Amino acid sequence: MILATGPFTGLGPFLQVFLWIGLSFLLLATVITALIHLWAKRKTEKHIKEGDALSLGSPEDAAFLRGFPGYTLAGHDNLIEQYKIQLTSTTAKYMVLKQDISRLRDDYFELKNNSVVTKNDVMNDNAQNNNFYPGAGDDHAKQKNELIHQLQQVNMAYESLEKENQALLQQIDFLTANHGDGQEPLEEWKKEKVELKSRIADQEFLKDVIEEKNMQIVFLQNQLEQRIRNYHQLEQQHSEVVSTYTNVKEKNEESEKQLEIIKTELESGRVRYDELQASVQKDEKQREEWLESVRQKDDRIIYLENELKERIKQNELLCAQTEDNRDLLTAIREELEYTKDQVEKQQQKLDRNREWLRKLYHEMGHVVEAGSDDSPVIKMVSA
């Protein structure tokens, strides 16, 4: 378990750095969005003021009349066409926004389902490994709450745009009705015009806000997908580490088995070495006995030769006995030669045994070096 959990203890600082970078980008995007909205609002107010200065007291101010029997002054067909074009553009924007909201809702429900599935997967994986990816379910819950809040804001903007669209439709109906003649004070028309332009500016502002919220939703969705991919990558790395640990453990067990086999072979070699050493000692003892026998026979030969010489000197007349003694001496010499031959054969056999023991010791040294560096080495004591 140390190998299985050890490599993942360094993920905490990495995740903290990743979250800090994500928060920095989100904060920077929020500041840039606020600046863009402020600039757009000021630009819209500037255009409204310029429009008021240019169109002050113009006949087109009557077109902004609402809440009274609508009418159109003579020669204002162009203004009606402009309002129709504006209504068409607003209707197109309304349909596009409706499609975007439908797509966002589909993405939200899909993301919600994926979040539920991912949360269940995280809970199941955390039940197996509590230290692997802590806090994954809380992150998904926070992101889901943020998406719900953003979807509510988009719905509010959608309702506001519906109201604006209905207001524009009512204006077109009033402008095209021509129910009669009437007049209103010019100041009332100016106020109505400023109010409608302000609503149009607010509508544009809401459109920018909705686009920015869409961008934020896409960004958060990408962040969530990236975190899910990172989670799956970490899960895959965890599986690879567990597999590596299992392979290493199996190799260690196999090495231990091989080491036990080598130890068994080494113990068997030690037993054989002890047996061969006992056999060599036995051969050495036999060789000493043979040498002792040869020395005794040499002493006997020397004694017989001395005795023979003495008898030759003392008993020159005893030729027959001397011949017999010579025959005996010849036989003893032949026996001595035979004994020497036997001693040489035993010496050759002993040399072969020593050479075989040296080869066995050399092979056992290779086995001990290949099996374990800590195995004892029995040195060969030369005779």
C-alpha atoms as a printed R data frame, in Angstrom:
    type eleno elety resid chain resno       x       y       z
1   ATOM     1    CA   MET     A     1   0.000   0.000   0.000
2   ATOM     2    CA   ILE     A     2   2.960   2.336   0.448
3   ATOM     3    CA   LEU     A     3   3.724   2.173  -3.258
4   ATOM     4    CA   ALA     A     4   0.039   2.517  -4.151
5   ATOM     5    CA   THR     A     5  -0.580   5.707  -2.145
6   ATOM     6    CA   GLY     A     6   2.840   7.268  -1.957
7   ATOM     7    CA   PRO     A     7   3.057   8.917  -5.453
8   ATOM     8    CA   PHE     A     8  -0.262  10.757  -4.913
9   ATOM     9    CA   THR     A     9   0.759  12.712  -1.811
10  ATOM    10    CA   GLY     A    10   2.270  15.443  -4.034
11  ATOM    11    CA   LEU     A    11  -0.989  16.185  -5.864
12  ATOM    12    CA   GLY     A    12  -2.196  18.658  -3.224
13  ATOM    13    CA   PRO     A    13   0.219  21.503  -4.116
14  ATOM    14    CA   PHE     A    14  -0.347  20.856  -7.839
15  ATOM    15    CA   LEU     A    15  -4.137  21.132  -7.426
16  ATOM    16    CA   GLN     A    16  -3.753  24.283  -5.315
17  ATOM    17    CA   VAL     A    17  -1.599  25.926  -7.988
18  ATOM    18    CA   PHE     A    18  -4.083  24.851 -10.679
19  ATOM    19    CA   LEU     A    19  -7.031  26.317  -8.706
20  ATOM    20    CA   TRP     A    20  -5.176  29.582  -8.032
21  ATOM    21    CA   ILE     A    21  -4.423  29.955 -11.745
22  ATOM    22    CA   GLY     A    22  -8.074  29.255 -12.620
23  ATOM    23    CA   LEU     A    23  -9.307  31.798 -10.047
24  ATOM    24    CA   SER     A    24  -6.843  34.382 -11.384
25  ATOM    25    CA   PHE     A    25  -8.129  33.925 -14.943
26  ATOM    26    CA   LEU     A    26 -11.749  34.082 -13.732
27  ATOM    27    CA   LEU     A    27 -11.095  37.287 -11.766
28  ATOM    28    CA   LEU     A    28  -9.304  38.836 -14.754
29  ATOM    29    CA   ALA     A    29 -12.210  37.893 -17.061
30  ATOM    30    CA   THR     A    30 -14.700  39.444 -14.597
31  ATOM    31    CA   VAL     A    31 -12.743  42.718 -14.420
32  ATOM    32    CA   ILE     A    32 -12.433  42.895 -18.220
33  ATOM    33    CA   THR     A    33 -16.166  42.193 -18.588
34  ATOM    34    CA   ALA     A    34 -17.063  44.931 -16.120
35  ATOM    35    CA   LEU     A    35 -14.835  47.412 -17.948
36  ATOM    36    CA   ILE     A    36 -16.373  46.458 -21.319
37  ATOM    37    CA   HIS     A    37 -19.896  46.852 -19.952
38  ATOM    38    CA   LEU     A    38 -19.051  50.214 -18.383
39  ATOM    39    CA   TRP     A    39 -17.547  51.416 -21.654
40  ATOM    40    CA   ALA     A    40 -20.583  50.175 -23.640
41  ATOM    41    CA   LYS     A    41 -22.982  51.839 -21.218
42  ATOM    42    CA   ARG     A    42 -21.156  55.164 -21.415
43  ATOM    43    CA   LYS     A    43 -21.048  54.927 -25.188
44  ATOM    44    CA   THR     A    44 -24.805  54.216 -25.298
45  ATOM    45    CA   GLU     A    45 -25.558  57.138 -22.993
46  ATOM    46    CA   LYS     A    46 -23.412  59.363 -25.175
47  ATOM    47    CA   HIS     A    47 -25.320  58.268 -28.297
48  ATOM    48    CA   ILE     A    48 -28.627  58.882 -26.511
49  ATOM    49    CA   LYS     A    49 -27.559  62.393 -25.524
50  ATOM    50    CA   GLU     A    50 -26.367  63.126 -29.059
51  ATOM    51    CA   GLY     A    51 -29.684  61.779 -30.454
52  ATOM    52    CA   ASP     A    52 -31.637  63.965 -28.064
53  ATOM    53    CA   ALA     A    53 -29.643  67.018 -29.099
54  ATOM    54    CA   LEU     A    54 -30.145  66.312 -32.809
55  ATOM    55    CA   SER     A    55 -33.811  65.284 -32.733
56  ATOM    56    CA   LEU     A    56 -35.096  67.805 -30.194
57  ATOM    57    CA   GLY     A    57 -38.412  69.151 -31.403
58  ATOM    58    CA   SER     A    58 -38.501  67.045 -34.566
59  ATOM    59    CA   PRO     A    59 -41.788  65.556 -35.815
60  ATOM    60    CA   GLU     A    60 -40.412  62.050 -35.160
61  ATOM    61    CA   ASP     A    61 -40.883  62.594 -31.420
62  ATOM    62    CA   ALA     A    62 -44.570  61.917 -31.887
63  ATOM    63    CA   ALA     A    63 -43.741  58.335 -32.857
64  ATOM    64    CA   PHE     A    64 -42.735  57.544 -29.247
65  ATOM    65    CA   LEU     A    65 -46.209  58.229 -27.941
66  ATOM    66    CA   ARG     A    66 -47.638  55.284 -25.986
67  ATOM    67    CA   GLY     A    67 -50.671  54.805 -23.731
68  ATOM    68    CA   PHE     A    68 -52.960  57.114 -25.741
69  ATOM    69    CA   PRO     A    69 -54.963  56.674 -28.929
70  ATOM    70    CA   GLY     A    70 -52.067  56.201 -31.337
71  ATOM    71    CA   TYR     A    71 -51.708  58.219 -34.451
72  ATOM    72    CA   THR     A    72 -49.093  59.071 -36.997
73  ATOM    73    CA   LEU     A    73 -48.383  62.496 -38.284
74  ATOM    74    CA   ALA     A    74 -48.476  63.085 -41.962
75  ATOM    75    CA   GLY     A    75 -45.265  62.169 -43.780
76  ATOM    76    CA   HIS     A    76 -43.968  59.777 -41.074
77  ATOM    77    CA   ASP     A    77 -44.032  56.603 -43.163
78  ATOM    78    CA   ASN     A    78 -40.226  56.398 -42.983
79  ATOM    79    CA   LEU     A    79 -40.385  56.379 -39.219
80  ATOM    80    CA   ILE     A    80 -42.885  53.508 -39.303
81  ATOM    81    CA   GLU     A    81 -40.575  51.592 -41.648
82  ATOM    82    CA   GLN     A    82 -37.684  52.176 -39.253
83  ATOM    83    CA   TYR     A    83 -39.764  50.825 -36.397
84  ATOM    84    CA   LYS     A    84 -40.723  47.794 -38.466
85  ATOM    85    CA   ILE     A    85 -37.053  47.168 -39.271
86  ATOM    86    CA   GLN     A    86 -36.195  47.575 -35.590
87  ATOM    87    CA   LEU     A    87 -39.011  45.179 -34.666
88  ATOM    88    CA   THR     A    88 -37.736  42.630 -37.216
89  ATOM    89    CA   SER     A    89 -34.188  42.933 -35.861
90  ATOM    90    CA   THR     A    90 -35.422  42.662 -32.291
91  ATOM    91    CA   THR     A    91 -37.545  39.635 -33.195
92  ATOM    92    CA   ALA     A    92 -34.534  37.968 -34.828
93  ATOM    93    CA   LYS     A    93 -32.405  38.705 -31.776
94  ATOM    94    CA   TYR     A    94 -35.219  37.397 -29.615
95  ATOM    95    CA   MET     A    95 -35.348  34.117 -31.561
96  ATOM    96    CA   VAL     A    96 -31.560  33.749 -31.452
97  ATOM    97    CA   LEU     A    97 -31.580  34.421 -27.715
98  ATOM    98    CA   LYS     A    98 -34.409  31.923 -27.290
99  ATOM    99    CA   GLN     A    99 -32.386  29.283 -29.143
100 ATOM   100    CA   ASP     A   100 -29.306  30.115 -27.041
101 ATOM   101    CA   ILE     A   101 -31.330  29.795 -23.855
102 ATOM   102    CA   SER     A   102 -32.733  26.458 -25.049
103 ATOM   103    CA   ARG     A   103 -29.222  25.277 -25.846
104 ATOM   104    CA   LEU     A   104 -27.987  26.486 -22.452
105 ATOM   105    CA   ARG     A   105 -30.797  24.637 -20.734
106 ATOM   106    CA   ASP     A   106 -29.940  21.456 -22.627
107 ATOM   107    CA   ASP     A   107 -26.258  21.906 -21.748
108 ATOM   108    CA   TYR     A   108 -27.203  22.559 -18.139
109 ATOM   109    CA   PHE     A   109 -29.308  19.415 -17.834
110 ATOM   110    CA   GLU     A   110 -26.643  17.376 -19.635
111 ATOM   111    CA   LEU     A   111 -23.970  18.847 -17.354
112 ATOM   112    CA   LYS     A   112 -26.212  18.143 -14.373
113 ATOM   113    CA   ASN     A   113 -26.582  14.492 -15.395
114 ATOM   114    CA   ASN     A   114 -22.838  14.200 -16.044
115 ATOM   115    CA   SER     A   115 -22.198  15.831 -12.685
116 ATOM   116    CA   VAL     A   116 -24.449  13.305 -10.946
117 ATOM   117    CA   VAL     A   117 -22.724  10.401 -12.724
118 ATOM   118    CA   THR     A   118 -19.278  11.849 -11.996
119 ATOM   119    CA   LYS     A   119 -20.221  12.462  -8.388
120 ATOM   120    CA   ASN     A   120 -21.347   8.841  -8.017
121 ATOM   121    CA   ASP     A   121 -18.109   7.654  -9.636
122 ATOM   122    CA   VAL     A   122 -16.096   9.850  -7.292
123 ATOM   123    CA   MET     A   123 -17.992   8.509  -4.269
124 ATOM   124    CA   ASN     A   124 -17.389   4.922  -5.392
125 ATOM   125    CA   ASP     A   125 -13.701   5.560  -6.054
126 ATOM   126    CA   ASN     A   126 -13.286   7.390  -2.751
127 ATOM   127    CA   ALA     A   127 -14.760   4.360  -0.995
128 ATOM   128    CA   GLN     A   128 -11.845   2.357  -2.434
129 ATOM   129    CA   ASN     A   129  -9.129   4.980  -1.997
130 ATOM   130    CA   ASN     A   130  -9.938   7.777   0.475
131 ATOM   131    CA   ASN     A   131  -6.725   9.702  -0.195
132 ATOM   132    CA   PHE     A   132  -6.875   9.633  -3.986
133 ATOM   133    CA   TYR     A   133  -8.941  12.723  -4.995
134 ATOM   134    CA   PRO     A   134 -10.554  14.423  -1.923
135 ATOM   135    CA   GLY     A   135 -13.241  17.107  -2.392
136 ATOM   136    CA   ALA     A   136 -14.248  16.178  -5.967
137 ATOM   137    CA   GLY     A   137 -17.969  15.971  -5.072
138 ATOM   138    CA   ASP     A   138 -17.891  19.415  -3.354
139 ATOM   139    CA   ASP     A   139 -16.324  21.005  -6.443
140 ATOM   140    CA   HIS     A   140 -19.050  19.562  -8.684
141 ATOM   141    CA   ALA     A   141 -21.762  20.774  -6.268
142 ATOM   142    CA   LYS     A   142 -20.319  24.313  -6.241
143 ATOM   143    CA   GLN     A   143 -20.081  24.392 -10.025
144 ATOM   144    CA   LYS     A   144 -23.662  23.123 -10.314
145 ATOM   145    CA   ASN     A   145 -24.887  25.886  -7.977
146 ATOM   146    CA   GLU     A   146 -22.989  28.495  -9.995
147 ATOM   147    CA   LEU     A   147 -24.528  27.212 -13.220
148 ATOM   148    CA   ILE     A   148 -28.016  27.296 -11.642
149 ATOM   149    CA   HIS     A   149 -27.480  30.908 -10.569
150 ATOM   150    CA   GLN     A   150 -26.234  31.886 -14.017
151 ATOM   151    CA   LEU     A   151 -29.180  30.117 -15.659
152 ATOM   152    CA   GLN     A   152 -31.560  32.083 -13.424
153 ATOM   153    CA   GLN     A   153 -29.902  35.323 -14.500
154 ATOM   154    CA   VAL     A   154 -30.225  34.292 -18.141
155 ATOM   155    CA   ASN     A   155 -33.910  33.505 -17.602
156 ATOM   156    CA   MET     A   156 -34.441  36.943 -16.055
157 ATOM   157    CA   ALA     A   157 -32.752  38.568 -19.031
158 ATOM   158    CA   TYR     A   158 -34.877  36.416 -21.331
159 ATOM   159    CA   GLU     A   159 -38.075  37.612 -19.618
160 ATOM   160    CA   SER     A   160 -36.894  41.233 -19.822
161 ATOM   161    CA   LEU     A   161 -36.289  40.846 -23.552
162 ATOM   162    CA   GLU     A   162 -39.769  39.358 -23.956
163 ATOM   163    CA   LYS     A   163 -41.256  42.402 -22.232
164 ATOM   164    CA   GLU     A   164 -39.227  44.739 -24.455
165 ATOM   165    CA   ASN     A   165 -40.377  42.844 -27.517
166 ATOM   166    CA   GLN     A   166 -44.022  43.156 -26.436
167 ATOM   167    CA   ALA     A   167 -43.522  46.881 -25.827
168 ATOM   168    CA   LEU     A   168 -42.118  47.336 -29.333
169 ATOM   169    CA   LEU     A   169 -45.052  45.390 -30.779
170 ATOM   170    CA   GLN     A   170 -47.459  47.664 -28.946
171 ATOM   171    CA   GLN     A   171 -45.629  50.707 -30.301
172 ATOM   172    CA   ILE     A   172 -45.944  49.388 -33.848
173 ATOM   173    CA   ASP     A   173 -49.635  48.730 -33.288
174 ATOM   174    CA   PHE     A   174 -50.140  52.237 -31.968
175 ATOM   175    CA   LEU     A   175 -48.160  53.793 -34.792
176 ATOM   176    CA   THR     A   176 -50.018  51.914 -37.533
177 ATOM   177    CA   ALA     A   177 -53.516  52.257 -36.081
178 ATOM   178    CA   ASN     A   178 -54.171  55.933 -37.001
179 ATOM   179    CA   HIS     A   179 -57.329  56.142 -34.891
180 ATOM   180    CA   GLY     A   180 -57.625  59.874 -35.103
181 ATOM   181    CA   ASP     A   181 -55.968  63.120 -34.512
182 ATOM   182    CA   GLY     A   182 -54.618  64.276 -31.198
183 ATOM   183    CA   GLN     A   183 -51.776  66.163 -29.679
184 ATOM   184    CA   GLU     A   184 -49.633  65.741 -26.656
185 ATOM   185    CA   PRO     A   185 -47.144  68.123 -25.150
186 ATOM   186    CA   LEU     A   186 -43.698  67.970 -26.652
187 ATOM   187    CA   GLU     A   187 -42.144  67.416 -23.246
188 ATOM   188    CA   GLU     A   188 -44.177  64.215 -22.775
189 ATOM   189    CA   TRP     A   189 -42.893  62.919 -26.117
190 ATOM   190    CA   LYS     A   190 -39.313  63.702 -25.141
191 ATOM   191    CA   LYS     A   191 -39.670  61.833 -21.845
192 ATOM   192    CA   GLU     A   192 -41.230  58.866 -23.634
193 ATOM   193    CA   LYS     A   193 -38.440  58.889 -26.203
194 ATOM   194    CA   VAL     A   194 -35.714  59.036 -23.554
195 ATOM   195    CA   GLU     A   195 -37.388  56.199 -21.640
196 ATOM   196    CA   LEU     A   196 -37.614  53.991 -24.708
197 ATOM   197    CA   LYS     A   197 -34.024  54.719 -25.700
198 ATOM   198    CA   SER     A   198 -32.952  53.936 -22.164
199 ATOM   199    CA   ARG     A   199 -34.777  50.619 -22.409
200 ATOM   200    CA   ILE     A   200 -33.111  49.901 -25.731
201 ATOM   201    CA   ALA     A   201 -29.746  50.674 -24.126
202 ATOM   202    CA   ASP     A   202 -30.630  48.400 -21.213
203 ATOM   203    CA   GLN     A   203 -31.605  45.736 -23.720
204 ATOM   204    CA   GLU     A   204 -28.210  46.017 -25.405
205 ATOM   205    CA   PHE     A   205 -26.553  45.943 -22.000
206 ATOM   206    CA   LEU     A   206 -28.512  42.815 -21.062
207 ATOM   207    CA   LYS     A   207 -27.495  41.265 -24.357
208 ATOM   208    CA   ASP     A   208 -23.837  41.896 -23.510
209 ATOM   209    CA   VAL     A   209 -24.401  40.492 -20.028
210 ATOM   210    CA   ILE     A   210 -26.029  37.373 -21.469
211 ATOM   211    CA   GLU     A   211 -23.162  36.902 -23.927
212 ATOM   212    CA   GLU     A   212 -20.690  37.299 -21.098
213 ATOM   213    CA   LYS     A   213 -22.633  34.821 -18.958
214 ATOM   214    CA   ASN     A   214 -22.624  32.405 -21.889
215 ATOM   215    CA   MET     A   215 -18.869  32.796 -22.116
216 ATOM   216    CA   GLN     A   216 -18.557  32.217 -18.374
217 ATOM   217    CA   ILE     A   217 -20.787  29.134 -18.579
218 ATOM   218    CA   VAL     A   218 -18.694  27.765 -21.450
219 ATOM   219    CA   PHE     A   219 -15.532  28.552 -19.478
220 ATOM   220    CA   LEU     A   220 -16.868  26.837 -16.342
221 ATOM   221    CA   GLN     A   221 -18.056  23.886 -18.410
222 ATOM   222    CA   ASN     A   222 -14.598  23.576 -19.969
223 ATOM   223    CA   GLN     A   223 -13.058  23.813 -16.500
224 ATOM   224    CA   LEU     A   224 -15.370  21.065 -15.255
225 ATOM   225    CA   GLU     A   225 -14.569  18.860 -18.260
226 ATOM   226    CA   GLN     A   226 -10.859  19.515 -17.736
227 ATOM   227    CA   ARG     A   227 -11.149  18.552 -14.075
228 ATOM   228    CA   ILE     A   228 -13.053  15.409 -15.009
229 ATOM   229    CA   ARG     A   229 -10.325  14.554 -17.547
230 ATOM   230    CA   ASN     A   230  -7.671  15.241 -14.908
231 ATOM   231    CA   TYR     A   231  -9.549  13.006 -12.495
232 ATOM   232    CA   HIS     A   232  -9.697  10.184 -15.037
233 ATOM   233    CA   GLN     A   233  -5.992  10.692 -15.796
234 ATOM   234    CA   LEU     A   234  -5.188  10.470 -12.088
235 ATOM   235    CA   GLU     A   235  -7.353   7.366 -11.841
236 ATOM   236    CA   GLN     A   236  -5.487   5.840 -14.785
237 ATOM   237    CA   GLN     A   237  -2.129   6.753 -13.195
238 ATOM   238    CA   HIS     A   238  -3.299   5.166  -9.963
239 ATOM   239    CA   SER     A   239  -4.215   1.972 -11.836
240 ATOM   240    CA   GLU     A   240  -0.813   1.977 -13.562
241 ATOM   241    CA   VAL     A   241   0.989   2.433 -10.228
242 ATOM   242    CA   VAL     A   242  -1.037  -0.380  -8.657
243 ATOM   243    CA   SER     A   243  -0.241  -2.606 -11.657
244 ATOM   244    CA   THR     A   244   3.456  -1.698 -11.417
245 ATOM   245    CA   TYR     A   245   3.426  -2.434  -7.698
246 ATOM   246    CA   THR     A   246   1.780  -5.811  -8.361
247 ATOM   247    CA   ASN     A   247   4.395  -6.665 -11.021
248 ATOM   248    CA   VAL     A   248   7.246  -5.647  -8.706
249 ATOM   249    CA   LYS     A   249   5.734  -7.682  -5.887
250 ATOM   250    CA   GLU     A   250   5.431 -10.740  -8.162
251 ATOM   251    CA   LYS     A   251   9.034 -10.285  -9.327
252 ATOM   252    CA   ASN     A   252  10.204 -10.027  -5.709
253 ATOM   253    CA   GLU     A   253   8.334 -13.203  -4.819
254 ATOM   254    CA   GLU     A   254   9.876 -14.967  -7.820
255 ATOM   255    CA   SER     A   255  13.335 -13.699  -6.818
256 ATOM   256    CA   GLU     A   256  12.786 -14.976  -3.278
257 ATOM   257    CA   LYS     A   257  11.819 -18.384  -4.670
258 ATOM   258    CA   GLN     A   258  14.951 -18.437  -6.848
259 ATOM   259    CA   LEU     A   259  17.036 -17.407  -3.838
260 ATOM   260    CA   GLU     A   260  15.565 -20.280  -1.821
261 ATOM   261    CA   ILE     A   261  16.400 -22.666  -4.668
262 ATOM   262    CA   ILE     A   262  19.967 -21.317  -4.795
263 ATOM   263    CA   LYS     A   263  20.281 -21.681  -1.017
264 ATOM   264    CA   THR     A   264  19.057 -25.271  -1.283
265 ATOM   265    CA   GLU     A   265  21.572 -26.004  -4.050
266 ATOM   266    CA   LEU     A   266  24.317 -24.335  -2.012
267 ATOM   267    CA   GLU     A   267  23.469 -26.452   1.026
268 ATOM   268    CA   SER     A   268  23.532 -29.561  -1.158
269 ATOM   269    CA   GLY     A   269  26.905 -28.459  -2.547
270 ATOM   270    CA   ARG     A   270  28.213 -28.006   0.984
271 ATOM   271    CA   VAL     A   271  27.133 -31.535   1.890
272 ATOM   272    CA   ARG     A   272  28.831 -32.908  -1.225
273 ATOM   273    CA   TYR     A   273  31.941 -30.875  -0.420
274 ATOM   274    CA   ASP     A   274  32.036 -32.273   3.105
275 ATOM   275    CA   GLU     A   275  31.686 -35.785   1.718
276 ATOM   276    CA   LEU     A   276  34.475 -35.200  -0.811
277 ATOM   277    CA   GLN     A   277  36.658 -33.640   1.860
278 ATOM   278    CA   ALA     A   278  36.105 -36.692   4.072
279 ATOM   279    CA   SER     A   279  36.970 -38.913   1.093
280 ATOM   280    CA   VAL     A   280  40.149 -36.911   0.472
281 ATOM   281    CA   GLN     A   281  41.131 -37.193   4.119
282 ATOM   282    CA   LYS     A   282  40.550 -40.924   3.925
283 ATOM   283    CA   ASP     A   283  42.736 -41.118   0.798
284 ATOM   284    CA   GLU     A   284  45.399 -39.077   2.580
285 ATOM   285    CA   LYS     A   285  45.314 -41.485   5.484
286 ATOM   286    CA   GLN     A   286  45.625 -44.469   3.138
287 ATOM   287    CA   ARG     A   287  48.500 -42.750   1.392
288 ATOM   288    CA   GLU     A   288  50.268 -42.226   4.710
289 ATOM   289    CA   GLU     A   289  49.748 -45.890   5.507
290 ATOM   290    CA   TRP     A   290  51.182 -46.877   2.141
291 ATOM   291    CA   LEU     A   291  54.161 -44.607   2.645
292 ATOM   292    CA   GLU     A   292  54.703 -46.024   6.102
293 ATOM   293    CA   SER     A   293  54.574 -49.517   4.642
294 ATOM   294    CA   VAL     A   294  57.055 -48.524   1.942
295 ATOM   295    CA   ARG     A   295  59.397 -47.042   4.517
296 ATOM   296    CA   GLN     A   296  59.172 -50.183   6.569
297 ATOM   297    CA   LYS     A   297  59.959 -52.252   3.505
298 ATOM   298    CA   ASP     A   298  62.859 -49.947   2.639
299 ATOM   299    CA   ASP     A   299  64.178 -50.371   6.148
300 ATOM   300    CA   ARG     A   300  63.781 -54.083   5.830
301 ATOM   301    CA   ILE     A   301  65.590 -54.039   2.490
302 ATOM   302    CA   ILE     A   302  68.406 -52.027   3.976
303 ATOM   303    CA   TYR     A   303  68.547 -54.347   6.916
304 ATOM   304    CA   LEU     A   304  68.597 -57.390   4.639
305 ATOM   305    CA   GLU     A   305  71.267 -55.863   2.435
306 ATOM   306    CA   ASN     A   306  73.425 -55.133   5.442
307 ATOM   307    CA   GLU     A   307  72.777 -58.559   6.804
308 ATOM   308    CA   LEU     A   308  73.534 -60.045   3.388
309 ATOM   309    CA   LYS     A   309  76.791 -58.194   3.170
310 ATOM   310    CA   GLU     A   310  77.691 -59.268   6.623
311 ATOM   311    CA   ARG     A   311  76.884 -62.824   5.833
312 ATOM   312    CA   ILE     A   312  78.809 -62.611   2.553
313 ATOM   313    CA   LYS     A   313  81.780 -61.336   4.450
314 ATOM   314    CA   GLN     A   314  81.339 -63.850   7.208
315 ATOM   315    CA   ASN     A   315  80.108 -66.775   5.177
316 ATOM   316    CA   GLU     A   316  81.891 -66.717   1.871
317 ATOM   317    CA   LEU     A   317  81.896 -70.397   1.984
318 ATOM   318    CA   LEU     A   318  78.145 -70.641   2.169
319 ATOM   319    CA   CYS     A   319  77.550 -70.051  -1.540
320 ATOM   320    CA   ALA     A   320  74.352 -71.986  -1.778
321 ATOM   321    CA   GLN     A   321  72.803 -70.091   1.104
322 ATOM   322    CA   THR     A   322  74.038 -66.882  -0.412
323 ATOM   323    CA   GLU     A   323  72.374 -67.701  -3.703
324 ATOM   324    CA   ASP     A   324  69.158 -68.347  -1.846
325 ATOM   325    CA   ASN     A   325  69.495 -65.046  -0.056
326 ATOM   326    CA   ARG     A   326  70.116 -63.330  -3.370
327 ATOM   327    CA   ASP     A   327  66.979 -64.884  -4.793
328 ATOM   328    CA   LEU     A   328  65.103 -63.675  -1.717
329 ATOM   329    CA   LEU     A   329  66.574 -60.239  -2.171
330 ATOM   330    CA   THR     A   330  65.514 -60.193  -5.815
331 ATOM   331    CA   ALA     A   331  62.003 -61.171  -4.854
332 ATOM   332    CA   ILE     A   332  61.916 -58.490  -2.185
333 ATOM   333    CA   ARG     A   333  63.128 -55.907  -4.692
334 ATOM   334    CA   GLU     A   334  60.464 -56.945  -7.140
335 ATOM   335    CA   GLU     A   335  57.936 -56.618  -4.358
336 ATOM   336    CA   LEU     A   336  59.362 -53.202  -3.589
337 ATOM   337    CA   GLU     A   337  59.018 -52.150  -7.218
338 ATOM   338    CA   TYR     A   338  55.456 -53.401  -7.202
339 ATOM   339    CA   THR     A   339  54.820 -51.475  -4.007
340 ATOM   340    CA   LYS     A   340  56.311 -48.322  -5.535
341 ATOM   341    CA   ASP     A   341  54.080 -48.729  -8.565
342 ATOM   342    CA   GLN     A   342  51.071 -49.021  -6.262
343 ATOM   343    CA   VAL     A   343  52.190 -45.910  -4.396
344 ATOM   344    CA   GLU     A   344  52.522 -43.977  -7.659
345 ATOM   345    CA   LYS     A   345  49.053 -45.105  -8.732
346 ATOM   346    CA   GLN     A   346  47.616 -43.987  -5.402
347 ATOM   347    CA   GLN     A   347  49.444 -40.669  -5.795
348 ATOM   348    CA   GLN     A   348  47.945 -40.183  -9.274
349 ATOM   349    CA   LYS     A   349  44.502 -41.031  -7.928
350 ATOM   350    CA   LEU     A   350  45.006 -38.524  -5.125
351 ATOM   351    CA   ASP     A   351  46.071 -35.840  -7.641
352 ATOM   352    CA   ARG     A   352  42.962 -36.510  -9.726
353 ATOM   353    CA   ASN     A   353  40.787 -36.193  -6.623
354 ATOM   354    CA   ARG     A   354  42.464 -32.902  -5.758
355 ATOM   355    CA   GLU     A   355  41.946 -31.584  -9.292
356 ATOM   356    CA   TRP     A   356  38.274 -32.625  -9.171
357 ATOM   357    CA   LEU     A   357  37.890 -30.871  -5.801
358 ATOM   358    CA   ARG     A   358  39.428 -27.674  -7.232
359 ATOM   359    CA   LYS     A   359  36.935 -27.715 -10.140
360 ATOM   360    CA   LEU     A   360  34.056 -28.342  -7.727
361 ATOM   361    CA   TYR     A   361  35.210 -25.469  -5.507
362 ATOM   362    CA   HIS     A   362  35.452 -23.178  -8.574
363 ATOM   363    CA   GLU     A   363  31.892 -24.083  -9.682
364 ATOM   364    CA   MET     A   364  30.543 -23.579  -6.158
365 ATOM   365    CA   GLY     A   365  32.195 -20.154  -6.065
366 ATOM   366    CA   HIS     A   366  30.315 -19.135  -9.236
367 ATOM   367    CA   VAL     A   367  27.031 -20.400  -7.780
368 ATOM   368    CA   VAL     A   368  27.573 -18.496  -4.533
369 ATOM   369    CA   GLU     A   369  28.477 -15.247  -6.373
370 ATOM   370    CA   ALA     A   370  25.367 -15.501  -8.617
371 ATOM   371    CA   GLY     A   371  22.962 -16.352  -5.758
372 ATOM   372    CA   SER     A   372  23.954 -14.068  -2.864
373 ATOM   373    CA   ASP     A   373  26.900 -11.865  -2.040
374 ATOM   374    CA   ASP     A   374  26.445 -12.662   1.693
375 ATOM   375    CA   SER     A   375  26.821 -16.472   1.332
376 ATOM   376    CA   PRO     A   376  29.857 -17.913   3.131
377 ATOM   377    CA   VAL     A   377  32.738 -19.267   1.068
378 ATOM   378    CA   ILE     A   378  34.615 -22.364   2.224
379 ATOM   379    CA   LYS     A   379  38.278 -22.092   1.330
380 ATOM   380    CA   MET     A   380  40.113 -25.147  -0.005
381 ATOM   381    CA   VAL     A   381  42.942 -26.225   2.222
382 ATOM   382    CA   SER     A   382  45.719 -27.713   0.140
383 ATOM   383    CA   ALA     A   383  47.428 -30.793   1.516
